[in-house]
Amino acid sequence: MTIQNLNLYKTPENFRGKPKFIVQLWWVVQKSLFRTSPQVLYGWRRFLLRCFGAQIGKKVIIRPTAQITYPWKIIIGDYSWIGDDVVLYSLGKIEIGSNTVISQRSYLCTGTHDYTKIDFPIYAKKITIKNQCWLATDVFVAPGKTIKEGCIVGARSSVFNDLEEFSIYAGTPAKLIRKRKVE
């Protein structure tokens, strides 16, 4: 019985959102000019991302070890922070609000495969993280999820459902711990 035949797999047309040449150019720029830049050159990294179509707000801090698959599918609001070794696996759109922190080693994953089909087709779903959120160290966010305003997600948690505003979640899967005090 054959349930998966990768020989039948085909990447959907225009899935990347840009020609292969631009994708490869970004990956070279990311490995050279972006990743090797001194930590304090946040403006330089914002500039490079904007050159490739990312919408980056004012004073956004992005560490040089962050990995962005397709910058043209990224929106980050003002004053947000993207930590060391964060992966923005942007096969689909990722929208991060203002004053939001994505801490080190977190992984925002917009892409997955339909395992119920023999050709294992790939697809993407947008991730939205609203304003004033904090994803602590090593948080995984699954495709298509929304984390509403003012949420905190505890270290090493996995987000497989949408999260409600002004709440604290932790665990795998992330579960509500309590509401966040709003002043």
N, C-alpha and C positions, 0 to 999 in steps of 0.2 A: 504494500500500500504506500503510495507516495502522497505526502501531505504538504511538502514544500519542495519546489524545484527552482533553485536560484538561477538556473539557465534561462528561465522565462522572465526574470525581473527586468524592468525597464524604468529608468528614472523619468518621471513625467516631464514633458516639454516645459521649459522655462521655470522649472522647480526652484532653481537657485536664484532667479530674479535678475540675473545679469549674465552676460556671455562668459564662457569658460575662461577666456583670457583675463577678464576683470577679476574673476574669482581667484585665479592663480596669482595675479599681480597683488591682490590684497594679502594673500597668504605669505608672499615674499616680503611685503612691506611689514606685515605683522611680526614675522620672525626676525627681521633686521631692524628697521627704524623704530618700531613700536616697542618690541620686547627688550631691546638693548638700551633704551633711553633711561637716563637716570630717574630715580623715583620721583624727584621733585618736578619733573617736566610734565605736569598734568595738562597744561595748555597745549603742548606739542602733541600729546596723544589725542586730545579732543580734536585738534586740527586734522590729524591723520584720519580719524574716524569720520569727521565731517566731509573730508575729501572723497570718501567712499560712500557718502550718502546717509550716514547716521545722523539722527537729529539729537544733538547733545545740548542740554541746557547750560546755564551759567554756573561756573565754579564747580562743575562735576569733577570728582576725583576718581580716576581709573588707574589702578596699579599696572605697572608694565607687564606683570605675569598673567593678567587677565587674558582670556582667549575668546575672541568673537568670531563666529563662523562667517556670517554675512552681515557686515555693518549696516548695509542699506535696509535691513529689516529691524533696526534698533531705534527706539526712542527712549531717551533718559531725561527726566525733568531736572530743574535747577537744584543745585546743592546736594545731589545724591552721590553716594560713594559705592564703588565697585572694588572689592578687595582682592588680595593676592590669590592667584590660581582659581579665580571664579571663571566658570565656563558659561558663556551665553551661546548655547547651541541653537542658533537662530535660523533653522530651516524654515520656520514660520516667524511671524512678528513677535517681538518682545517689547512691551511697553512698561517702563519703570517710571513711577511718579517722582515728584520732588521730595527732597528731604528724606530719602529712603536709602537704607544701607543694605547692601548685599555683601555679607561677610565672606572671608576667605574660604576657599574650596567649595563654595556653593555651586550647584549645577542647575541651570534653567534649561530644560530640554523640551523644545517645541516639536521634535520629530519622533515618529514611531512607524511601525509597519503593521499592516493588516495580516495577522498570522492565520486568519481563517481562509485566505485565498492562496492557491497553490503558487502564484507568482510573487507572493510576499511584497505587495506594493507599499511604497513609502508614502506617507502623508504628514502634514504639519498642522498644528493648531496653535493659535496665538496664546501667549502667556501675558497676563496683565497683573502688575503689582502696583497698587495705588500709592498715594502720598503717605509719608510719615510711617513707613513700615520698616521693620528690621528683621532680616533673615540672618540668624546667627550662623556660626561656623558650620560648614558642611551640610547645608540644607539642599535637598533635591526637590525640584518643582516639576511635576509631570505636564505633558502637553495639554493645552486648553484650559488651564486653571487660572482663577482670579483670586488674588489676595487683596482684600478690601482695605480701605484706609485705616491707618493706625494699628495694623496687626504686628504682632511679634511672633516669630516662629523660632522655637528653641533649637539649640545645636543638635546636629545629626538627625533632624526630623525629615520626614518625607511627606510632601504635599500631593495627595491624590484626589482631593476634593476642594471646591472653592471654600475660602475662609472668610468669616464674617468680620465686619469692621470693629476696631477698638477691642480686640480680643487677643489672648495669648494662647498659643498652641504649641504642643510638643509631642514627639513620638513618631513611630512609623506603624501605621499611617498617623499623621498629625491629628491630635485630639484636642478639643477645647479644654484648657486648664482653668481659665477664668476670664472675665471681662477686664479690660484695661481701664484704669482710672483716668478719666478725662477731666482736666481742670479748665 
